[in-house]
Amino acid sequence: MAAAAPKIQRILLKLSGEALAGGKPHGFDRPAMQAVAEELRPVLAAGVQVGLVVGGGNLFRGLPAAADGADRATADYIGMLATVMNALALHEALETAGLPARVMSALAVTGVAEPFIRAKALAHLAKGRVVLFAGGTGNPYFTTDTAACVRALDIGAQLLLKSTKVDGVYDADPVLHPTASRYEQLDYDEVLQRHLGVMDATAVVLAREHGLPVRVFDMHSRGALARIVRGEAVGTLMSASASDRSGR
């Protein structure tokens, strides 16, 4: 990172809950969380401010539970609590790695996380702390993708980064279709019209309405996060127009 100054000063990183599970079917994987810390280390050292939203799919998924007959709102609240547990686990891993972090929750969980207050979040970021935003939006019926968009806008992030299992957005599942083509750039409307599924529609519309660029990339690709904040075109960029597609 010393070779080139970052061209992005503040980001919001969205991780799936599965990213914390590593190769396990559920739960936490210590090496996987340590790997997240090591990807963040050079970015923070370069002075980039980092907000982070993590899903809860490694512990609980609200939609499948609702499909099985559970009350949808209750299932979503359970899912939000799962994101709190994930944020606490990742917080501990970051602090152990020497990276200062704070957990802020949209749901009141007194004693384990601060309530989300925008001014306090901005103060934490200014002090170089990773802010882990837990509890989704605090409301049922919204995904953590949407929560990530909301928090990115709250903190004035220049770029929303969504980590996936592959290196961007493809026109078909590259695991099932080896000849699938990766998009380097996409318009928000293209994502919606082609039903690409990179983010839920509510999140895409919110990003479009506020001109928030979203870059989809593979967090498992070592150094990818550092390259992105230096301005490199890693993965797939979703934005409004060619003028927004620099990702910075």
C-alpha positions in Angstrom: 0.0 0.0 0.0 3.0 2.3 0.6 3.7 2.3 -3.2 0.4 4.1 -4.0 -1.9 6.3 -2.0 -5.5 5.1 -1.8 -8.0 6.8 -4.2 -10.9 5.9 -2.0 -11.0 7.2 1.6 -14.1 5.5 3.0 -15.8 2.2 2.1 -18.6 0.0 3.3 -17.7 -3.7 3.0 -20.5 -6.3 2.9 -19.6 -9.8 3.9 -21.9 -12.8 3.9 -22.2 -14.8 7.1 -20.8 -17.8 5.2 -17.6 -15.9 4.8 -17.1 -16.3 8.6 -17.8 -20.0 8.4 -14.9 -20.8 6.0 -15.6 -24.3 4.6 -17.9 -25.3 7.4 -21.6 -25.7 6.8 -22.4 -23.4 9.7 -20.9 -21.5 12.6 -17.5 -19.8 12.8 -14.1 -20.6 11.4 -11.2 -18.8 13.2 -8.8 -18.9 10.2 -11.5 -17.4 7.9 -12.0 -14.5 10.3 -8.3 -14.0 10.7 -8.1 -13.9 6.9 -10.6 -11.0 6.8 -8.5 -9.1 9.4 -5.4 -9.6 7.2 -7.1 -8.2 4.1 -8.3 -5.2 6.1 -4.9 -4.5 7.7 -3.1 -2.8 4.7 -6.3 -0.9 3.9 -6.6 0.6 7.4 -2.8 1.2 7.5 -3.3 3.4 4.4 -5.8 5.5 6.2 -8.9 4.2 4.5 -12.0 4.3 6.8 -14.0 1.0 6.8 -17.5 0.2 7.7 -18.6 -3.4 7.6 -21.9 -5.2 7.4 -22.0 -9.0 7.8 -24.9 -11.3 7.0 -26.2 -14.1 9.3 -26.6 -17.0 6.9 -24.0 -19.1 8.7 -26.2 -19.1 11.7 -29.8 -18.5 10.6 -31.8 -17.6 7.4 -35.1 -15.9 7.8 -36.6 -16.6 4.4 -36.2 -20.4 4.5 -37.6 -20.4 8.1 -40.6 -18.3 6.9 -41.1 -20.7 4.0 -41.3 -23.5 6.5 -44.2 -21.8 8.2 -42.5 -19.4 10.7 -43.8 -15.9 11.1 -41.8 -13.8 8.6 -41.2 -10.9 10.9 -40.1 -13.1 13.8 -37.8 -15.1 11.5 -36.3 -11.8 10.3 -35.6 -10.6 13.8 -33.9 -13.9 14.6 -31.8 -13.4 11.5 -30.9 -9.9 12.7 -29.7 -11.3 16.0 -27.6 -13.7 14.0 -25.8 -10.7 12.4 -25.1 -9.4 15.9 -23.5 -12.6 16.9 -21.4 -12.6 13.7 -20.4 -8.9 14.3 -19.3 -9.8 17.8 -17.2 -12.7 16.6 -15.6 -10.7 13.9 -15.0 -7.8 16.3 -13.1 -10.1 18.6 -11.0 -11.5 15.7 -10.1 -8.0 14.5 -9.2 -6.8 18.0 -7.0 -9.9 18.5 -5.3 -9.1 15.3 -4.5 -5.6 16.5 -7.2 -3.8 14.5 -9.4 -1.5 16.5 -13.1 -2.1 15.9 -16.5 -1.3 17.3 -19.9 -3.0 17.0 -23.0 -0.8 16.5 -26.4 -2.4 16.3 -29.7 -1.3 14.8 -31.4 -3.5 17.5 -30.9 -2.7 21.1 -28.6 -5.3 22.6 -27.3 -3.4 25.7 -24.1 -4.7 27.1 -22.6 -6.2 23.9 -23.0 -3.5 21.2 -23.4 0.2 21.0 -26.7 1.5 19.5 -26.3 2.8 16.0 -25.9 6.6 16.1 -24.6 8.1 12.9 -22.5 10.8 14.6 -20.8 8.2 16.8 -20.2 5.9 13.8 -18.5 8.8 12.0 -16.4 9.5 15.0 -15.2 5.9 15.3 -14.3 5.9 11.6 -12.3 9.1 11.9 -10.3 7.4 14.7 -9.4 4.6 12.4 -11.7 2.0 13.8 -13.6 -0.6 11.8 -17.3 -0.1 12.5 -19.3 -3.3 12.3 -22.9 -2.5 11.7 -25.1 -5.3 13.0 -28.8 -5.9 13.3 -29.6 -5.1 9.7 -31.8 -2.1 9.3 -33.6 -2.9 12.6 -36.7 -3.8 10.7 -38.0 -7.0 9.2 -38.5 -7.6 5.5 -35.2 -6.1 4.6 -32.0 -8.0 3.7 -28.5 -7.3 4.9 -27.8 -6.1 1.3 -30.2 -3.3 1.8 -28.8 -2.7 5.3 -25.3 -2.4 3.7 -26.7 0.2 1.2 -28.3 2.2 4.0 -25.2 2.2 6.2 -23.0 3.1 3.2 -25.2 6.1 2.6 -25.3 6.9 6.3 -21.5 7.2 6.6 -21.0 8.8 3.2 -19.0 5.8 1.8 -17.6 6.4 -1.7 -18.0 2.8 -2.6 -20.0 -0.2 -1.4 -18.0 -3.4 -1.8 -19.9 -6.7 -1.8 -17.7 -9.8 -1.3 -18.9 -13.0 -3.1 -17.6 -16.5 -3.8 -16.6 -15.5 -7.3 -14.6 -12.6 -8.9 -17.6 -10.5 -10.0 -20.9 -10.7 -11.7 -21.5 -13.3 -14.4 -24.2 -13.8 -17.0 -24.7 -17.3 -15.5 -23.4 -19.3 -12.5 -19.7 -19.8 -13.3 -19.7 -22.9 -11.1 -22.4 -24.6 -13.1 -21.5 -23.0 -16.5 -17.7 -22.8 -17.0 -18.2 -20.7 -20.2 -20.1 -18.0 -18.4 -18.8 -14.4 -19.1 -18.0 -11.9 -16.3 -19.2 -8.4 -16.6 -16.6 -5.7 -15.9 -19.3 -2.9 -15.6 -23.0 -2.9 -15.2 -25.7 -0.2 -15.0 -28.1 -0.6 -12.1 -31.0 -1.0 -14.5 -29.1 -3.8 -16.3 -28.8 -5.7 -13.0 -32.6 -5.4 -12.4 -33.6 -6.2 -16.0 -31.4 -9.2 -16.4 -32.3 -10.5 -12.9 -28.6 -11.1 -12.2 -29.2 -11.6 -8.5 -26.0 -9.9 -7.4 -28.0 -8.0 -4.7 -31.7 -7.9 -3.9 -33.8 -5.5 -5.9 -34.5 -3.2 -3.0 -30.7 -2.7 -2.5 -30.1 -2.1 -6.2 -32.8 0.5 -6.4 -31.6 2.3 -3.3 -28.1 2.4 -4.7 -29.4 3.7 -8.0 -31.5 6.4 -6.4 -28.5 7.7 -4.5 -25.8 7.1 -7.1 -23.9 4.7 -4.8 -21.4 2.7 -6.9 -21.2 -1.0 -5.9 -18.2 -3.2 -6.7 -18.6 -7.0 -6.5 -15.4 -8.9 -5.9 -13.9 -12.1 -4.4 -12.6 -11.3 -0.9 -10.7 -14.6 -1.0 -8.5 -13.2 -3.7 -5.5 -12.1 -1.6 -4.9 -8.3 -1.8 -8.1 -7.6 -3.8 -9.4 -5.1 -1.3 -6.2 -3.2 -1.2 -6.1 -3.0 -5.0 -9.7 -1.7 -5.1 -9.0 1.2 -2.8 -5.9 2.1 -4.9 -8.4 2.5 -7.8 -7.8 -0.8 -9.7 -10.7 -2.3 -11.6 -11.2 -5.5 -9.6 -14.4 -7.6 -10.1 -17.5 -6.0 -11.5 -18.6 -2.4 -10.9 -22.2 -1.5 -10.8 -23.0 2.2 -11.3 -25.3 4.6 -13.0 -23.3 5.6 -16.1 -19.8 5.5 -17.6 -18.9 8.7 -15.7 -19.5 6.9 -12.4 -17.7 3.7 -13.4 -14.3 4.6 -12.1 -15.2 3.2 -8.7 -13.8 6.2 -7.0 
